[in-house]
């Protein structure tokens, strides 16, 4: 199922928010809090998928080495998660 440009943007925004929140948490010494992104359920779902798609390795590379995070395709990421859970795409 193709992901719309609008939903892909929410996914990418969630990823960017995660990197920003983790960087701020490291510099301030506080915990990373998951903010409310939208009151629209679908938009929030894609945003949350983007937030959760960030791996520990990506965070360490970003925070320790200053590497720029890579963009992910929301559709491919969601398909990968479904396969891991045993669901059919």
C-alpha positions in Angstrom: 0.0 0.0 0.0 1.6 3.3 -1.1 2.1 6.0 1.5 0.9 9.5 0.6 3.4 12.4 0.5 1.5 13.9 3.4 2.0 10.8 5.6 5.6 10.4 4.4 6.2 14.0 5.6 4.8 13.1 9.1 7.0 10.1 9.2 10.1 12.2 8.4 9.1 14.8 10.9 8.9 12.2 13.6 12.4 11.0 12.8 13.8 14.6 12.9 12.0 15.2 16.2 13.6 12.1 17.7 17.1 13.2 16.8 16.5 16.7 18.1 14.9 15.5 21.3 17.8 13.0 22.0 20.4 15.7 21.3 18.6 18.1 23.7 18.3 15.4 26.3 22.0 14.6 26.2 23.1 18.2 26.5 20.6 19.0 29.3 20.9 15.7 31.2 17.1 15.1 31.1 15.0 12.3 29.8 13.6 12.2 26.3 9.9 12.7 26.3 7.6 11.7 23.5 5.6 14.9 22.5 2.1 14.9 21.2 2.5 15.6 17.5 -1.0 15.9 16.2 -4.6 15.3 17.1 -5.2 13.7 13.8 -4.8 9.9 14.4 -3.3 9.0 11.1 -0.8 11.8 11.1 0.2 11.0 14.7 0.6 7.3 13.8 3.0 8.1 10.9 4.8 10.6 13.1 5.2 8.0 15.8 6.4 5.4 13.3 9.1 7.8 12.3 10.0 8.5 15.9 10.3 4.8 16.6 12.2 4.0 13.4 15.3 5.6 14.8 17.8 2.9 15.9 20.3 3.1 18.7 23.1 2.9 16.2 21.7 5.9 14.3 21.4 7.9 17.5 25.0 7.0 18.6 26.4 8.0 15.1 24.4 11.2 15.2 25.3 12.2 18.8 28.8 10.9 19.0 30.1 11.5 15.5 27.8 14.2 14.1 26.7 12.0 11.2 23.6 13.2 9.4 20.6 10.9 9.8 19.5 9.1 6.7 16.0 9.4 5.4 13.8 6.4 5.4 10.9 5.4 3.2 7.9 5.0 5.5 6.3 2.4 3.3 9.4 0.2 3.3 9.9 0.6 7.1 6.2 -0.3 7.9 6.4 -3.4 5.6 9.6 -4.5 7.4 7.9 -4.2 10.8 4.8 -6.1 9.5 7.1 -8.9 8.3 8.9 -9.0 11.7 5.5 -9.4 13.4 4.4 -12.1 11.0 1.7 -10.1 9.4 1.2 -10.2 5.6 1.9 -6.9 3.8 
